[in-house]
Amino acid sequence: DCHLNAMQATIKKQMGIESATLLSNAEVHKESLSPETMHYQVISVEPYVSNKNATASVDQHFDIRDFISETAYRSDGKIAQEDLSRQQKKKTIFTAEMAFPYVRNRLAVIRKENIILSPLENAIEILDTRIALIRAQLEHSPPRINPLQQVIQGSVFPMVNEGPLKICETFFTN
């Protein structure tokens, strides 16, 4: 929260404005915003590489214009973690005006695309992610036991999110 206050003060100073409002990560309707106030959102993004063959570190971290943010949600507005059979995922892909790394740290977003995953597609993606984590640990020669044990334990007995067992119970029972 301290960093956000400092960011807001910097924005006001650099833009020469009196009023700036930090918006939540919820969907924003432009018509509800006051034109006298500058509004901004802060979200976490990761580089988005649409070319699945780009496995080299250079390809994944240089000349990047697209970034992705993923949010779990339900179409009825209730808490997303409550019911896996209704949990959807919204992937928002942002395209910057220039490729990163760049001289400036901040660039304008010129395009925004939303991809909505159904509950089943979301569950499949959760399983794919767990499988990729296990494979990554097994590819070390020799396998690193502690990280492998943590990944397997997090897959079988998840502490935070629903795991493969709950996904199977939700989607494969009568």
Rosetta blueprint (number, residue, H / E / L):
1 D L
2 C H
3 H H
4 L H
5 N H
6 A H
7 M H
8 Q H
9 A H
10 T H
11 I H
12 K H
13 K H
14 Q H
15 M H
16 G L
17 I L
18 E L
19 S L
20 A E
21 T E
22 L E
23 L L
24 S L
25 N L
26 A L
27 E L
28 V L
29 H L
30 K H
31 E H
32 S H
33 L L
34 S L
35 P L
36 E L
37 T L
38 M E
39 H E
40 Y E
41 Q L
42 V L
43 I L
44 S L
45 V L
46 E E
47 P E
48 Y L
49 V L
50 S L
51 N L
52 K L
53 N L
54 A L
55 T L
56 A L
57 S H
58 V H
59 D H
60 Q H
61 H H
62 F L
63 D L
64 I E
65 R E
66 D E
67 F E
68 I E
69 S E
70 E E
71 T E
72 A E
73 Y E
74 R L
75 S L
76 D L
77 G L
78 K L
79 I L
80 A H
81 Q H
82 E H
83 D L
84 L L
85 S L
86 R L
87 Q L
88 Q E
89 K E
90 K E
91 K E
92 T E
93 I E
94 F E
95 T E
96 A E
97 E E
98 M E
99 A E
100 F E
101 P L
102 Y L
103 V L
104 R L
105 N L
106 R L
107 L L
108 A L
109 V E
110 I E
111 R E
112 K E
113 E E
114 N E
115 I E
116 I E
117 L E
118 S L
119 P H
120 L H
121 E H
122 N H
123 A H
124 I H
125 E H
126 I H
127 L H
128 D H
129 T H
130 R H
131 I H
132 A H
133 L H
134 I H
135 R H
136 A H
137 Q H
138 L H
139 E L
140 H L
141 S L
142 P L
143 P L
144 R L
145 I H
146 N H
147 P H
148 L H
149 Q H
150 Q H
151 V H
152 I H
153 Q H
154 G H
155 S H
156 V H
157 F L
158 P L
159 M L
160 V L
161 N L
162 E L
163 G L
164 P H
165 L H
166 K H
167 I H
168 C H
169 E H
170 T H
171 F H
172 F L
173 T L
174 N L
